[in-house]
Amino acid sequence: MATGYAGSTLQAELNRLANAGTYPARTLFKDAQGAANQYAGTTGLGLDAALNYKADSTRTRDKFKSLNAVCNELAGTTGKSAVSALRSIDL
């Protein structure tokens, strides 16, 4: 598979990750929360909660990381914005 494209949105990257590394047709895009839940294998969680679950399914809500931090954790990067970190994930 491939990494994301420069200039892509957070929603686009979450949809790419939820779709096993390829961008789905725009008509099939989920909102960011829905795509995050699909990527994490969860349902009904908020964006941050779904990504924190994906990073560590045993992490309790009081230990949740911020959006930027959890995206960097998922990507194995540090100091990047959430979307930049997600773009670097190669599925």
C-alpha positions as CSV (number, residue, x, y, z in Angstrom):
1,M,0.0,0.0,0.0
2,A,1.0,3.6,0.2
3,T,1.1,6.5,2.5
4,G,-1.1,9.6,2.3
5,Y,-0.8,12.6,0.0
6,A,0.6,16.0,1.0
7,G,-2.3,18.4,1.5
8,S,-4.9,15.6,2.3
9,T,-7.3,16.3,5.1
10,L,-7.7,14.5,8.4
11,Q,-11.0,13.1,7.2
12,A,-9.4,11.8,4.0
13,E,-6.5,10.1,5.9
14,L,-8.9,8.5,8.4
15,N,-10.9,7.1,5.5
16,R,-7.7,5.8,3.8
17,L,-6.7,4.0,7.0
18,A,-10.3,2.7,7.5
19,N,-10.2,1.4,4.0
20,A,-7.0,-0.7,4.4
21,G,-4.6,2.0,3.1
22,T,-6.4,3.2,-0.1
23,Y,-8.7,6.2,-0.4
24,P,-12.3,5.2,-1.1
25,A,-14.4,7.0,-3.6
26,R,-15.3,10.4,-2.2
27,T,-19.0,9.4,-2.3
28,L,-18.2,6.6,0.2
29,F,-16.2,8.8,2.6
30,K,-17.4,8.7,6.2
31,D,-17.1,11.6,8.6
32,A,-13.9,11.7,10.6
33,Q,-15.5,10.1,13.6
34,G,-17.1,7.3,11.6
35,A,-13.8,6.6,9.8
36,A,-11.9,6.5,13.0
37,N,-14.3,4.0,14.5
38,Q,-14.0,1.8,11.4
39,Y,-10.2,2.0,11.5
40,A,-10.2,1.2,15.2
41,G,-12.8,-1.6,14.9
42,T,-15.1,0.2,17.3
43,T,-18.6,1.8,17.0
44,G,-20.1,4.9,18.6
45,L,-16.9,6.3,20.1
46,G,-15.8,9.9,19.6
47,L,-12.8,10.6,17.3
48,D,-10.2,10.8,20.1
49,A,-11.6,7.8,21.9
50,A,-11.6,5.6,18.8
51,L,-8.0,6.5,18.0
52,N,-6.9,6.0,21.6
53,Y,-8.6,2.6,21.6
54,K,-6.7,1.7,18.3
55,A,-3.4,2.7,19.9
56,D,-4.1,0.8,23.1
57,S,-7.3,-1.1,23.8
58,T,-6.7,-1.2,27.5
59,R,-6.1,2.6,27.9
60,T,-8.6,4.2,30.2
61,R,-10.3,7.4,29.4
62,D,-8.3,9.3,32.1
63,K,-5.2,8.3,30.2
64,F,-6.3,9.3,26.7
65,K,-3.8,11.2,24.6
66,S,-4.7,14.3,22.6
67,L,-5.5,14.0,19.0
68,N,-1.9,15.0,17.9
69,A,-0.3,12.7,20.4
70,V,-2.4,9.6,19.7
71,C,-1.9,10.1,15.9
72,N,1.9,10.3,16.4
73,E,1.7,7.2,18.6
74,L,-0.2,5.3,15.9
75,A,2.3,6.5,13.2
76,G,5.4,5.9,15.3
77,T,6.3,9.6,14.9
78,T,6.8,12.6,17.2
79,G,6.0,16.2,16.9
80,K,3.8,16.0,13.8
81,S,0.3,17.4,13.4
82,A,-2.4,14.7,13.6
83,V,-2.9,14.7,9.8
84,S,0.8,14.7,9.0
85,A,1.3,11.7,11.3
86,L,-1.6,9.8,9.8
87,R,-0.3,10.5,6.3
88,S,2.9,8.7,7.2
89,I,1.2,5.4,8.1
90,D,1.8,2.9,5.4
91,L,-0.7,0.0,5.4
